[in-house]
């Protein structure tokens, strides 16, 4: 095929080629950030698909009625506008890939996505695919700094860490069940990370929060749960301190009406003990040493 014929063919089929490119971009979008719940991203991906379908319909009509002078100009303008709008939407909302990694037979995509009609804020998301093309997604909540995937070879789990300068802190662990973390406290040779989940909701509002604390090495590996959990009010702040004489660790929650009252919840050590009714002490079997 001569260059002139190729140019004429591209010109004639320009919108079909562009449509194919758009489809590939949307497939990539779904692979790296398969958001299939409207509430997860305010329908950003779904609205993009509607734009793509609209462009496809308009293109089909334009090619059917291209010989009719009465409709050709109107459909030509509509086709150009529809494809331009779809391209602009892709450019504006296509997720940004931060990292791709494979662990334990799964492929992970760490991305940032911009939610539709959400003041241009970017939210981190972790997508996980297995070899059978099954996927799961996990929002990473409020995080700062640079995010990176790491692998804990001791527990064989994947972590997401946030990096600020030379400091790395855990943000998320892909465990069963998955867990998010609050800011850590370093005591001695360990780092202690509070973790929570909502265990009771009413009218989409969390009524009961369940908290626990994980003890990790300074390198954020080998994390083990302390032998307690608290189920009750939201903790506005979590504070941990170590007794210099007994070396026991006291865990305080700021609970109640905002900003909360500093309340001793749990003491961890040789004589681990709960101090409020909402705290549950686990059996001593398998307890990690203080």
C-alpha positions as CSV (number, residue, x, y, z in Angstrom):
1,X,0.0,0.0,0.0
2,X,1.4,3.4,-1.0
3,X,1.8,6.2,1.5
4,X,-1.0,8.2,-0.2
5,X,-3.4,5.3,-0.1
6,X,-2.6,4.7,3.5
7,X,-3.2,8.4,4.4
8,X,-6.5,8.3,2.6
9,X,-7.5,5.0,4.4
10,X,-6.5,6.6,7.8
11,X,-8.5,9.7,7.0
12,X,-11.5,7.7,6.0
13,X,-11.4,5.5,9.1
14,X,-10.0,8.0,11.5
15,X,-12.9,7.8,14.0
16,X,-13.0,4.0,13.9
17,X,-9.3,3.9,14.7
18,X,-9.8,6.5,17.5
19,X,-12.7,4.5,18.9
20,X,-10.5,1.4,19.0
21,X,-7.8,3.4,20.9
22,X,-10.4,4.6,23.4
23,X,-11.6,1.0,24.0
24,X,-8.1,-0.1,24.7
25,X,-7.7,2.8,27.2
26,X,-10.9,1.9,29.0
27,X,-9.8,-1.8,29.1
28,X,-6.5,-0.6,30.7
29,X,-8.5,1.5,33.1
30,X,-10.5,-1.5,34.2
31,X,-7.4,-3.7,34.6
32,X,-5.4,-1.3,36.7
33,X,-8.3,0.1,38.7
34,X,-11.4,-2.2,38.3
35,X,-13.9,0.0,40.2
36,X,-17.2,-1.7,39.9
37,X,-19.1,-0.2,42.8
38,X,-20.6,3.2,42.2
39,X,-20.0,4.3,45.8
40,X,-16.3,3.7,45.4
41,X,-15.7,6.4,42.9
42,X,-19.0,8.3,42.5
43,X,-19.6,6.5,39.1
44,X,-16.4,7.9,37.5
45,X,-15.6,4.8,35.4
46,X,-19.3,4.1,34.7
47,X,-19.9,7.6,33.4
48,X,-16.8,7.2,31.1
49,X,-18.3,4.0,29.7
50,X,-21.5,5.9,28.9
51,X,-19.5,8.5,27.0
52,X,-17.7,5.8,25.1
53,X,-21.0,4.1,24.2
54,X,-22.5,7.4,23.1
55,X,-19.5,8.1,20.8
56,X,-20.0,4.6,19.3
57,X,-23.7,5.2,18.6
58,X,-23.0,8.7,17.1
59,X,-20.3,7.3,14.9
60,X,-22.5,4.5,13.6
61,X,-25.3,7.0,12.8
62,X,-22.8,9.3,11.1
63,X,-21.5,6.5,8.8
64,X,-25.1,5.4,8.0
65,X,-26.3,8.9,7.1
66,X,-23.1,10.3,5.7
67,X,-24.6,10.6,2.2
68,X,-27.6,12.6,3.4
69,X,-26.8,16.3,3.2
70,X,-29.5,17.2,5.7
71,X,-28.0,15.1,8.5
72,X,-24.3,15.0,7.5
73,X,-23.3,18.3,9.0
74,X,-25.2,17.8,12.2
75,X,-23.9,14.3,12.7
76,X,-20.4,15.3,11.7
77,X,-20.3,18.1,14.4
78,X,-21.9,15.7,17.0
79,X,-19.3,13.0,16.2
80,X,-16.4,15.4,16.6
81,X,-17.8,16.8,19.8
82,X,-18.6,13.4,21.3
83,X,-15.1,12.0,20.6
84,X,-13.4,15.1,21.8
85,X,-15.4,14.9,25.1
86,X,-14.6,11.2,25.6
87,X,-10.9,11.9,25.0
88,X,-10.9,14.8,27.4
89,X,-12.6,12.6,30.0
90,X,-10.0,9.9,29.6
91,X,-7.2,12.4,29.9
92,X,-8.7,13.9,33.1
93,X,-9.8,10.8,35.0
94,X,-7.6,7.9,33.8
95,X,-6.0,6.4,37.0
96,X,-2.4,7.1,37.5
97,X,-0.3,3.9,38.0
98,X,2.1,4.2,41.0
99,X,3.4,0.6,41.0
100,X,2.8,-2.9,39.5
101,X,4.1,-6.0,41.3
102,X,3.5,-9.7,41.5
103,X,3.4,-11.6,44.8
104,X,2.1,-15.1,45.8
105,X,0.6,-15.7,42.3
106,X,-1.3,-12.3,42.3
107,X,-0.7,-9.2,40.3
108,X,-1.1,-5.9,42.2
109,X,-1.8,-2.5,40.8
110,X,-1.3,0.5,43.1
111,X,-3.0,3.5,41.5
112,X,-4.4,6.9,42.2
113,X,-7.9,7.8,40.8
114,X,-9.7,11.1,40.7
115,X,-13.3,10.8,41.7
116,X,-15.9,12.5,39.5
117,X,-17.3,15.7,41.0
118,X,-15.0,15.5,44.0
119,X,-13.0,18.7,43.7
120,X,-10.1,17.0,41.8
121,X,-8.8,15.0,44.8
122,X,-6.9,11.8,44.1
123,X,-7.5,8.7,46.1
124,X,-5.2,5.7,46.3
125,X,-6.5,2.2,45.3
126,X,-5.0,-1.3,45.3
127,X,-6.3,-3.7,42.7
128,X,-5.5,-7.4,43.0
129,X,-5.9,-10.0,40.1
130,X,-5.4,-13.7,40.2
131,X,-4.5,-16.1,37.3
132,X,-8.2,-16.8,36.7
133,X,-8.9,-13.0,36.1
134,X,-10.8,-12.6,39.4
135,X,-10.2,-9.3,41.0
136,X,-10.6,-7.4,44.3
137,X,-10.1,-3.8,45.1
138,X,-9.2,-2.0,48.3
139,X,-9.4,1.7,49.1
140,X,-6.4,2.9,51.1
141,X,-8.2,5.6,53.0
142,X,-6.5,8.8,53.9
143,X,-2.8,8.5,53.2
144,X,0.1,10.9,52.8
145,X,3.4,10.9,51.0
146,X,4.6,8.3,48.5
147,X,3.0,4.8,48.6
148,X,4.9,1.6,47.8
149,X,4.2,-2.1,47.7
150,X,6.4,-4.3,49.9
151,X,6.5,-8.0,50.7
152,X,6.8,-9.4,54.1
153,X,8.7,-12.7,53.6
154,X,8.2,-13.7,57.2
155,X,4.4,-13.7,57.0
156,X,4.1,-13.9,53.2
157,X,1.8,-10.9,53.0
158,X,1.8,-7.8,50.9
159,X,2.0,-4.4,52.6
160,X,1.5,-0.9,51.4
161,X,3.9,1.6,53.1
162,X,3.9,5.3,52.9
163,X,7.3,7.0,52.6
164,X,8.1,10.4,54.0
165,X,11.8,11.2,53.6
166,X,13.6,8.3,55.2
167,X,10.7,7.1,57.2
168,X,8.4,4.3,56.2
169,X,5.2,3.4,57.9
170,X,2.5,0.8,57.2
171,X,-0.7,2.0,55.6
172,X,-2.3,-1.3,54.6
173,X,-1.8,-5.1,54.7
174,X,-3.4,-7.5,52.2
175,X,-4.3,-10.1,54.8
176,X,-7.5,-12.0,55.7
177,X,-9.2,-9.9,56.6
178,X,-7.4,-6.8,55.1
179,X,-6.4,-4.1,57.6
180,X,-5.7,-0.4,57.6
181,X,-3.5,1.3,60.2
182,X,-3.4,4.4,62.2
183,X,-0.2,6.3,63.0
184,X,2.4,4.1,64.8
185,X,4.2,4.4,68.1
186,X,7.8,3.2,68.5
187,X,8.5,1.6,71.9
188,X,11.8,-0.2,72.3
189,X,12.6,-2.5,69.4
190,X,9.0,-2.6,68.0
191,X,6.5,-0.4,66.3
192,X,2.9,-0.6,67.4
193,X,0.1,0.1,64.9
194,X,-3.5,0.6,65.8
195,X,-5.9,-0.9,63.3
196,X,-9.7,-0.6,63.1
197,X,-12.8,-1.7,61.2
198,X,-16.4,-0.8,61.2
199,X,-18.4,-3.8,62.6
200,X,-21.9,-2.3,62.8
201,X,-23.6,0.2,60.6
202,X,-27.0,1.9,60.5
203,X,-28.2,4.0,57.6
204,X,-24.7,3.9,56.2
205,X,-23.3,5.4,59.4
206,X,-20.8,3.3,61.5
207,X,-22.2,2.6,64.9
208,X,-19.6,0.2,66.3
209,X,-15.8,0.4,65.8
210,X,-13.6,-2.5,66.5
211,X,-9.9,-1.7,67.3
212,X,-6.8,-3.8,67.9
213,X,-3.1,-3.1,67.8
214,X,-0.3,-4.9,65.9
215,X,3.3,-5.1,67.0
216,X,5.8,-5.1,64.1
217,X,9.6,-5.0,63.8
218,X,11.2,-1.7,63.0
219,X,11.3,-2.8,59.4
220,X,7.5,-3.2,59.4
221,X,7.6,-7.0,59.1
222,X,6.4,-9.9,61.2
223,X,3.4,-8.0,62.5
224,X,1.4,-9.8,65.2
225,X,-1.8,-8.8,66.9
226,X,-1.8,-7.9,70.6
227,X,-4.1,-10.2,72.6
228,X,-7.1,-7.8,72.8
229,X,-9.8,-6.0,70.8
230,X,-12.0,-3.1,71.7
231,X,-15.5,-2.7,70.2
232,X,-17.4,0.5,71.0
233,X,-17.1,4.3,70.3
234,X,-14.9,5.9,67.7
235,X,-11.4,6.7,69.1
236,X,-10.5,10.3,68.2
237,X,-6.9,9.6,69.2
238,X,-4.9,6.6,70.3
239,X,-2.0,7.0,72.7
240,X,0.5,4.4,73.8
241,X,3.2,4.6,76.5
242,X,5.5,2.2,78.3
243,X,6.0,2.0,82.1
244,X,9.7,2.4,82.7
245,X,9.7,0.0,85.7
246,X,7.3,-2.8,84.6
247,X,7.9,-2.3,80.9
248,X,4.2,-2.8,80.4
249,X,2.5,-0.9,77.6
250,X,-0.6,1.2,78.4
251,X,-3.0,1.9,75.5
252,X,-5.3,4.9,75.9
253,X,-8.3,5.9,73.6
254,X,-9.8,9.3,73.4
255,X,-13.5,8.2,73.3
256,X,-16.9,9.8,74.0
257,X,-18.1,13.2,72.8
258,X,-15.6,15.1,70.7
259,X,-12.7,15.5,71.4
260,X,-13.2,12.5,73.7
261,X,-11.9,11.6,77.2
262,X,-8.5,10.0,77.7
263,X,-9.4,6.4,78.8
264,X,-7.1,3.5,79.6
265,X,-8.3,0.6,77.5
266,X,-5.7,-2.1,77.7
267,X,-2.4,-2.9,79.4
268,X,0.0,-5.2,77.6
269,X,2.8,-7.1,79.4
270,X,3.3,-9.9,81.8
271,X,-0.1,-9.2,83.3
272,X,-2.1,-8.1,80.2
273,X,-5.5,-6.7,81.3
274,X,-8.5,-4.9,79.9
275,X,-9.8,-1.9,81.8
276,X,-13.2,-1.2,80.2
277,X,-16.2,-3.5,79.5
278,X,-15.9,-3.0,75.7
279,X,-12.4,-4.5,75.7
280,X,-12.0,-8.2,75.2
281,X,-8.9,-10.1,76.3
282,X,-7.8,-13.0,74.1
283,X,-6.8,-16.3,75.6
284,X,-3.2,-16.7,76.5
285,X,-2.6,-19.5,74.1
286,X,-0.4,-18.2,71.2
287,X,0.1,-14.9,72.9
288,X,3.1,-13.1,71.7
289,X,5.7,-12.4,74.4
290,X,5.9,-8.8,75.7
